[in-house]
């Protein structure tokens, strides 16, 4: 499929060399047709959790993601896939100067697309919109001229950008993005949220184990629906059951939980 081809190209050409990873993406018509042991990204019609249009997590040693079908689903697909590749288990932290208080050191969660997730920073690969992502230099202690802090600078090879990303310096969060960190001195987790009318910093629930990713993802609003969906998603009671069964071998069980979590109009595809 065209989106898978574009995503593969983004990984091989753009993301892989910068982040030192390699991967290839295939498409399968349904969950039970995915080769055992492969990481799964399920493309679904509707995620029945207010405010969530996509998220990634893991069960045991298996990372996974769900992506809701929408006008901009290829950006979400790219966002979740690249973040899975950079940090499959949602635990990669990079120490750096706090954006709140320059005297303070904090640990930033490596979520490569969050700050520059806005659709306006997406760029085309073979005509397909893919998410912009930050580079490892994003956490540099100081600004250096000529350093690329996010991939989409608007003039990169083959990148047909809507608009160059506006990450002009380390740890900058442009409009539409957010950034998450942990303060080792207090144990608190915080998020800089530049998705609303005015940027704000708020404390978020302390992540623990598998819940770490969701504690962060639940604050991530749908790009398309951010203005009308409820801000704080309420996770359904069976959310963890969904996690546990998503990658066990009883595909029927996983499908049933997906049915509960996702309103389906058409078939579900997995890429
Ligand atoms: Zn993300």
Boltz pocket constraint, residues with backbone or C-beta under 6 A from the ligand:
constraints:
  - pocket:
      binder: B
      contacts: [[A, 79], [A, 83], [A, 111], [A, 112], [A, 113], [A, 114]]
      max_distance: 6.0
